[in-house]
């Protein structure tokens, strides 16, 4: 008898699209039907998510993608994580009286990268035009879309703050002075006009690639950059520090930045090769955890059992502790990935995993990095963070948090694959830029304002992002694209999904439907950088016996309501060409489509 799942695993041969909103997934599928490939579909889906999930991502945000191009027969990373502006120096932020970068406002922004990344994907891998991929987003911005209850609640909760401190956001999100009612038809006509103008400027050129370059110029060197520059030169706005600050981003910063194509970081595990972004993100933590888990028989553990949850959590604690000390933009500091991903290092670290939960932050102290280790640990032992809202793109319904993230997986009949996690520039990040209809991101909050660390603030440096899409090759063949929103939880939810899929014979939907868990044991990547030693949050979907067993193992347990943790999506291509896709039922937004 077939096991019950909340939704069917989608099967087909033509194409599959799965994302965190059903409208966006349908738009991506329409692009495949129109003759576009997986890259075209991902771009159009990404722009629509900015409209229908504006509390989760926006046009001023960022995105990394892990992709497989059938034409190139190669897995690559598109890095559209914007860098810190030229004026973002430690000295400047110290002069502003800050010891931590605020979680919102104008000092929290880096160069917006997502538009450049989407245009690079379209130009180098896609087949369609700027108009083709932007038209659906323009439609929903101009004529409206059913506003999600969570969007309505978020806007209503910020109404007084917007009215008093961010009037441009008040005008955009509370037209007529009222937050939109849940499921009402909500429009952003100013953003629609911005995208129309980008399309018009693109079509002043002849030829697809010339049009894409013209669109990029309109954003980074034209009217969009000019509007951002003009606003930031004068604006001084309230942020999470409780003070008003001016930003440091300029039109010159935007004009001099471009996204990049990079090699992925990979690790081999039980026939799979998992491809992730590099240490400018948290991708290596996924791979480090796999290296530790190689020494355990996970297949013999119940996939929703206490031993499974405990073992994975304790391994993640060790990997994420290393993240705090060693990860950062490799263009600025040496990251010892050769050691961190070595069998010898994993074997030694694995000895730290016992039958009881650890409450200690235990990064490895590597030869040649002792001073970096000591500096980081000293800083973390004397946190300057204050209790309050965590400005983290994670599960806002589980705590009072602001912001979120989205995810997209696409595979077409040719075998092209995209796993991409757009984020940033959500409506809570900073004030809407007049005349553009969108705001900037708050990714700079991931930098530390202490010198000498891999993630210390510096001009031109990438913040150590939490965005972390995944692509899996099975026996060398590109097979699986997967990911989730969730800040520091992204790798954690993806790990439990992947390990259940790899070890327990589940299909994609079965693995996604399994109860989820995560820990806040290590410092948050987001302001105010707090941590909860020994913590686990687990869904009530776990049995009472499992939850009790986790308590007995010493975990500081928080039980979340059923079906509330994680927003996983996944897509697969079998060797036969059969395509599969699935999406979480949690929050009742994500959807997989295909045929």
C-alpha positions in Angstrom: 0.0 0.0 0.0 1.3 3.4 -0.9 2.2 5.6 2.1 0.0 8.6 2.6 1.5 12.0 1.8 0.0 15.4 2.1 0.3 15.9 -1.6 1.4 13.7 -4.5 5.0 13.6 -5.7 4.6 15.3 -9.1 5.8 13.1 -12.0 6.4 14.1 -15.6 8.9 14.3 -18.5 8.3 17.8 -19.9 9.3 19.9 -16.9 8.8 20.6 -13.2 8.8 23.8 -11.1 8.5 24.0 -7.4 8.6 27.1 -5.3 7.3 28.7 -2.1 4.2 30.2 -3.7 1.7 28.5 -6.0 1.3 31.5 -8.3 5.1 31.7 -8.9 5.3 28.0 -9.6 2.5 28.3 -12.1 4.3 31.2 -13.8 7.5 29.2 -14.0 5.6 26.3 -15.7 4.0 28.8 -18.1 7.5 29.9 -19.2 8.5 26.2 -19.9 5.3 25.9 -21.9 6.2 29.0 -23.8 9.5 27.4 -25.0 11.8 28.7 -22.2 14.2 26.5 -20.4 14.7 25.9 -16.7 16.8 29.1 -16.4 14.1 31.3 -18.0 11.5 29.7 -15.8 13.6 30.3 -12.6 14.1 34.0 -13.5 10.3 34.6 -14.1 9.4 32.7 -11.0 11.9 34.8 -9.0 10.5 38.1 -10.1 6.9 37.0 -9.3 7.9 35.9 -5.8 9.0 39.5 -5.2 5.4 40.5 -5.9 3.4 37.8 -4.2 5.7 37.3 -1.2 7.1 40.8 -0.6 7.6 40.1 3.1 10.1 37.4 2.1 12.1 38.9 -0.8 12.2 42.0 -3.0 13.9 43.6 -6.0 16.6 45.1 -3.8 17.6 41.7 -2.4 20.2 39.0 -3.2 20.3 35.5 -4.4 22.8 32.6 -4.8 22.0 29.7 -7.3 23.5 26.3 -7.8 22.8 25.3 -11.4 23.5 22.5 -13.9 23.6 23.4 -17.6 23.1 20.5 -20.0 24.9 22.5 -22.7 28.0 23.0 -20.6 27.6 19.7 -18.8 28.7 21.5 -15.6 27.5 22.4 -12.2 28.2 26.0 -11.3 27.3 28.7 -8.7 25.8 32.1 -9.6 26.8 34.5 -6.8 24.5 37.4 -6.8 25.3 38.3 -3.2 26.0 42.0 -3.3 29.1 43.3 -1.5 29.5 46.0 1.2 29.6 49.6 -0.2 32.9 51.6 -0.3 31.7 53.7 2.6 31.0 50.6 4.8 34.1 50.8 7.0 34.6 49.8 10.6 35.6 53.3 11.4 32.4 54.8 10.0 30.1 52.4 11.8 32.1 53.0 15.1 31.7 56.8 14.5 27.9 56.1 14.4 28.1 54.6 17.9 27.4 51.1 16.8 28.8 47.8 18.1 26.5 45.7 16.0 25.1 46.5 12.6 21.3 47.1 13.0 18.9 44.5 11.5 17.1 47.0 9.4 17.4 50.5 8.1 19.9 52.1 5.7 23.2 51.1 7.4 22.2 47.4 7.1 22.2 47.4 3.3 24.8 46.1 0.8 24.7 46.4 -3.0 21.4 44.8 -4.2 22.5 41.7 -6.2 19.4 39.8 -7.2 18.6 41.7 -10.4 22.1 41.3 -11.7 22.0 37.6 -10.9 18.7 37.1 -12.7 20.0 38.9 -15.7 23.2 36.9 -15.8 21.2 33.7 -15.6 19.0 34.9 -18.4 21.8 36.0 -20.6 24.2 33.1 -20.2 21.9 30.2 -19.8 18.4 31.2 -20.8 16.7 31.6 -24.2 14.0 34.3 -23.7 13.9 38.0 -23.5 13.8 40.6 -20.6 10.1 41.2 -21.5 9.3 37.5 -21.4 10.6 37.0 -17.9 9.3 40.3 -16.4 5.8 40.4 -17.9 4.3 38.1 -15.3 5.7 40.2 -12.4 4.5 43.4 -14.1 1.0 41.9 -14.5 0.7 41.0 -10.8 2.2 44.3 -9.6 -0.1 46.4 -11.9 -3.3 44.5 -11.7 -2.9 42.8 -8.3 -2.6 39.5 -6.6 -4.4 37.9 -3.6 -2.4 39.1 -0.6 -1.4 36.4 1.8 -2.7 36.7 5.3 0.9 36.7 6.6 1.7 39.7 4.4 -1.4 41.5 5.7 -0.5 40.8 9.3 3.1 41.9 8.8 2.0 45.2 7.2 -0.6 45.8 9.9 1.9 45.2 12.6 4.3 47.8 11.1 1.6 50.4 10.3 2.4 52.8 13.2 6.2 52.5 12.7 5.8 53.2 9.0 3.5 56.1 9.6 6.0 57.7 12.1 9.4 56.7 10.7 9.2 55.3 7.1 6.5 57.3 5.3 7.5 56.0 1.8 6.8 52.4 3.0 3.5 53.6 4.5 2.4 55.0 1.1 3.3 51.7 -0.6 2.0 49.1 1.8 -0.9 51.0 3.4 -2.6 52.7 0.4 -5.4 54.9 1.7 -4.1 54.5 5.2 -5.1 50.8 5.7 -3.2 47.5 5.6 -4.6 45.2 2.9 -7.1 42.7 4.1 -6.1 39.0 3.8 -6.8 37.7 0.3 -7.7 41.1 -1.0 -6.4 42.2 -4.4 -3.2 44.1 -3.7 -1.2 46.2 -6.2 2.2 47.8 -6.4 1.7 50.2 -9.4 5.0 52.0 -8.8 7.0 48.8 -9.0 5.1 47.9 -12.1 6.1 51.1 -13.7 9.8 50.5 -12.7 9.8 47.2 -14.4 8.0 48.6 -17.4 10.7 51.2 -17.8 13.4 48.6 -17.5 11.8 46.6 -20.3 11.4 49.8 -22.4 15.0 50.7 -22.0 16.0 47.1 -22.8 14.0 47.2 -26.0 15.8 50.3 -27.2 18.5 47.8 -28.1 18.3 45.1 -30.8 19.3 41.5 -30.0 18.5 39.5 -26.9 21.9 39.9 -25.1 22.1 43.6 -25.8 18.6 44.0 -24.3 19.7 42.1 -21.2 22.7 44.3 -20.8 20.6 47.4 -21.3 18.3 46.2 -18.5 21.2 45.7 -16.2 22.5 49.1 -17.1 19.0 50.6 -16.3 19.2 49.1 -12.8 22.9 49.5 -11.9 23.9 52.5 -13.9 20.7 54.1 -14.9 17.5 55.4 -13.4 17.2 52.8 -10.6 20.7 53.5 -9.3 20.1 57.2 -9.6 16.9 57.0 -7.6 18.6 55.0 -4.9 21.5 57.4 -4.7 19.3 60.5 -4.6 17.3 59.1 -1.7 20.2 57.8 0.4 22.1 61.1 0.1 19.4 62.8 2.1 17.5 60.1 4.1 18.2 59.6 7.7 15.9 56.9 9.2 15.1 55.0 12.3 16.6 51.5 12.6 16.8 48.6 15.1 19.5 50.4 17.1 16.9 52.9 18.2 18.6 55.8 16.4 18.3 57.4 13.0 21.2 56.8 10.6 22.0 57.6 7.0 23.1 54.9 4.6 26.5 54.6 2.8 25.4 52.9 -0.5 26.0 55.1 -3.6 25.4 54.9 -7.4 29.1 54.3 -7.9 28.9 51.2 -5.7 26.2 49.8 -7.8 27.9 50.7 -11.1 31.1 48.9 -10.2 29.5 45.7 -9.0 28.7 42.5 -11.1 27.6 39.0 -10.2 30.0 36.1 -10.7 30.0 32.5 -11.8 32.0 30.3 -9.5 32.9 26.6 -9.0 30.7 24.9 -6.4 32.0 23.4 -3.2 31.3 19.6 -3.2 31.4 16.6 -0.9 30.8 12.9 -1.6 28.4 11.0 0.6 27.0 7.5 0.1 27.0 7.7 -3.7 25.9 11.3 -3.7 27.9 14.4 -4.5 26.4 17.5 -2.9 27.2 20.9 -4.5 26.9 24.0 -2.4 28.1 27.6 -2.5 31.4 28.5 -0.9 32.3 29.9 2.6 30.9 33.3 1.7 27.7 31.5 2.7 27.0 28.7 5.1 27.0 26.0 2.5 30.1 24.3 3.8 28.3 23.6 7.1 26.0 21.2 5.3 29.1 19.4 3.9 30.9 19.4 7.2 27.9 17.8 8.9 27.8 15.1 6.2 31.5 14.4 6.9 30.7 13.9 10.6 27.6 11.7 9.9 29.6 9.4 7.7 30.6 7.6 10.9 27.1 6.8 11.9 24.6 4.2 10.6 21.7 6.6 10.0 19.9 4.1 7.8 19.5 1.9 10.9 17.9 4.8 12.8 14.2 5.6 12.7 13.8 8.7 10.4 11.6 10.3 13.0 13.3 8.8 16.0 15.2 10.4 18.9 18.5 8.9 17.9 18.3 10.3 14.4 17.3 13.8 15.6 20.0 13.8 18.4 22.8 12.6 16.2 22.2 15.1 13.4 21.7 17.9 15.9 25.0 17.2 17.7 26.9 17.0 14.4 25.4 20.2 13.2 26.4 22.0 16.4 30.0 21.1 15.7 29.8 22.2 12.0 28.1 25.5 12.8 30.6 26.3 15.5 33.3 26.1 12.8 31.2 28.4 10.7 31.5 31.1 13.4 35.3 31.0 13.4 36.3 30.2 9.9 33.7 31.1 7.2 33.8 34.4 5.3 34.5 35.8 1.9 37.5 33.9 0.6 38.5 36.9 -1.4 39.4 38.6 1.9 40.6 35.8 4.1 41.9 32.2 4.0 39.2 29.6 4.8 40.8 26.2 5.6 38.2 24.1 3.8 40.8 21.5 3.1 41.1 20.8 6.8 37.4 21.3 7.7 36.2 18.8 5.1 39.0 16.3 5.6 38.4 12.7 6.9 41.0 13.1 9.6 39.4 16.3 11.0 35.9 14.7 10.9 37.2 11.5 12.7 38.6 13.6 15.5 35.6 15.9 15.8 33.2 12.9 15.7 34.5 11.8 19.1 32.8 14.8 20.7 29.4 13.5 19.8 28.0 11.5 22.8 24.6 10.3 23.9 23.9 13.6 25.7 23.2 17.1 24.3 26.1 19.5 24.4 25.6 23.0 25.7 29.1 24.2 24.7 30.1 26.0 21.5 33.0 23.9 20.3 34.8 25.0 17.1 38.0 23.3 16.2 41.2 25.2 17.0 43.2 24.7 13.8 47.0 25.2 13.6 47.8 28.6 12.1 44.4 30.0 13.1 44.8 30.1 16.8 44.5 33.9 17.1 41.4 33.9 14.9 39.9 31.3 17.1 40.7 33.2 20.3 39.4 36.5 18.9 36.1 34.9 17.9 35.6 33.0 21.1 36.4 36.1 23.2 33.9 38.1 21.3 31.2 35.5 21.6 31.7 35.1 25.3 31.1 38.8 25.8 28.1 39.5 23.6 27.1 43.1 23.2 23.7 42.1 21.8 20.6 43.0 23.7 17.5 41.0 24.0 14.8 41.8 21.4 13.6 41.0 17.9 15.9 38.8 15.8 15.9 40.3 12.3 16.2 36.9 10.7 14.7 35.5 7.5 13.3 32.5 9.2 10.0 31.1 10.4 8.3 34.3 11.7 5.2 32.5 12.9 7.4 30.5 15.4 8.6 33.7 17.1 8.3 37.4 16.8 10.8 37.8 13.9 10.8 40.0 10.9 11.5 38.9 7.3 11.8 35.6 5.5 13.1 34.1 2.3 11.9 32.1 -0.7 13.2 29.1 -2.7 12.8 27.8 -6.3 13.8 24.5 -7.9 13.3 23.9 -11.7 14.2 21.0 -14.0 13.4 21.0 -17.8 13.1 18.1 -20.3 16.7 18.8 -21.5 18.0 18.2 -18.0 18.9 21.7 -17.0 18.6 22.2 -13.3 18.2 25.3 -11.0 18.2 25.5 -7.2 18.0 29.1 -6.1 17.3 30.9 -2.8 16.3 34.6 -3.4 16.0 36.8 -0.3 16.5 40.2 1.1 14.8 43.5 0.4 11.7 42.3 2.1 9.3 45.0 3.1 10.5 45.1 6.6 14.2 45.8 5.6 14.3 49.5 5.0 12.1 52.3 3.6 10.7 52.1 0.1 12.8 54.1 -2.4 10.6 56.9 -3.8 9.6 56.3 -7.4 10.8 52.7 -7.4 8.2 50.8 -5.3 10.8 48.6 -3.5 13.3 48.8 -0.7 16.9 47.7 -0.1 18.2 44.7 1.8 19.6 44.3 5.3 22.2 41.7 4.6 25.1 43.8 6.1 23.8 42.8 9.6 25.8 39.5 9.1 29.1 41.4 9.3 30.8 41.8 12.7 32.1 45.2 13.7 35.2 43.7 15.3 38.4 43.7 13.2 40.4 40.6 12.4 37.6 38.1 11.7 36.7 36.4 8.4 33.3 38.1 8.6 34.4 41.5 9.8 32.9 44.4 7.8 35.0 45.7 4.9 34.2 47.6 1.7 33.8 45.2 -1.3 33.3 42.2 0.9 30.4 39.7 0.7 28.5 39.2 4.0 28.5 35.6 5.1 25.0 34.9 3.9 22.7 32.1 5.2 21.2 31.6 1.7 22.2 28.1 0.6 20.6 26.3 -2.3 21.6 22.6 -2.9 22.2 20.4 -6.0 22.9 16.7 -5.7 24.6 14.4 -8.2 24.0 10.7 -7.8 26.8 8.5 -9.0 28.1 11.6 -10.9 24.8 12.4 -12.7 22.9 15.7 -11.9 19.8 14.4 -10.1 18.4 16.5 -7.3 17.7 20.2 -6.7 16.4 21.2 -3.2 16.3 24.0 -0.7 14.3 26.0 1.8 14.0 29.5 3.3 14.9 29.7 7.0 18.1 31.7 7.8 20.3 29.6 10.1 17.8 26.8 9.8 18.1 26.4 6.1 21.0 23.9 6.2 19.4 22.1 9.2 16.0 21.5 7.5 17.7 20.5 4.2 20.0 18.0 6.0 17.1 16.1 7.6 15.3 16.1 4.3 18.3 14.9 2.3 19.4 12.3 4.9 15.9 10.8 5.0 15.7 10.7 1.3 19.2 9.2 0.9 18.9 6.6 3.6 15.2 5.6 4.1 13.8 5.0 0.6 11.3 7.8 0.7 10.1 9.7 -2.3 10.5 13.5 -2.3 7.1 14.3 -0.8 7.4 11.6 1.9 10.8 13.1 2.9 9.4 16.6 3.0 6.4 15.6 5.0 8.5 14.1 7.8 8.6 16.0 11.1 11.2 18.7 11.2 13.6 20.1 13.9 16.4 22.6 14.3 18.7 24.2 16.9 19.6 27.7 17.8 22.6 26.5 19.8 25.1 28.6 17.8 25.0 32.4 17.4 22.4 33.7 15.0 23.6 35.2 11.8 21.2 38.1 12.3 21.0 41.0 14.7 21.2 40.9 17.6 23.3 37.7 17.2 21.8 35.7 20.1 22.2 32.0 20.8 20.3 29.4 22.9 22.7 26.7 24.0 21.4 23.2 23.9 18.2 24.1 22.2 16.0 22.1 19.8 12.8 23.2 18.3 10.8 20.2 17.1 7.4 19.9 15.5 4.6 18.3 17.5 4.4 15.9 14.5 7.0 13.9 16.4 5.6 11.3 18.8 5.4 12.2 22.5 7.8 9.3 23.2 10.4 10.8 20.8 10.0 14.3 22.4 10.4 12.9 25.8 13.5 10.9 24.8 15.1 14.1 23.5 14.5 15.8 26.8 16.1 12.9 28.6 19.2 13.3 26.3 19.5 16.8 27.7 18.1 18.9 24.9 16.4 22.1 25.8 13.2 21.4 23.9 10.7 23.7 22.4 7.7 22.0 20.8 6.4 23.9 17.8 2.8 23.3 16.5 2.3 20.6 13.9 3.1 21.4 10.3 4.8 24.8 11.1 8.6 24.2 10.6 10.4 24.5 7.3 9.4 25.4 3.8 11.2 22.7 1.8 10.9 22.2 -2.0 12.7 19.6 -4.2 12.9 18.4 -7.8 14.6 15.3 -9.3 15.6 14.0 -12.7 15.9 10.2 -12.9 18.4 8.5 -15.3 15.4 7.6 -17.5 14.4 11.3 -17.9 11.5 11.0 -15.6 11.0 14.2 -13.6 9.8 14.5 -10.0 8.9 17.4 -7.8 7.5 18.1 -4.3 6.7 21.0 -2.0 5.9 21.3 1.7 2.3 21.7 2.8 3.6 23.9 5.7 2.1 27.4 5.6 -0.1 26.2 2.7 1.8 28.3 0.1 4.5 26.2 -1.6 3.5 24.2 -4.6 5.1 21.8 -7.1 3.8 21.7 -10.7 4.8 19.7 -13.7 3.8 17.4 -16.5 
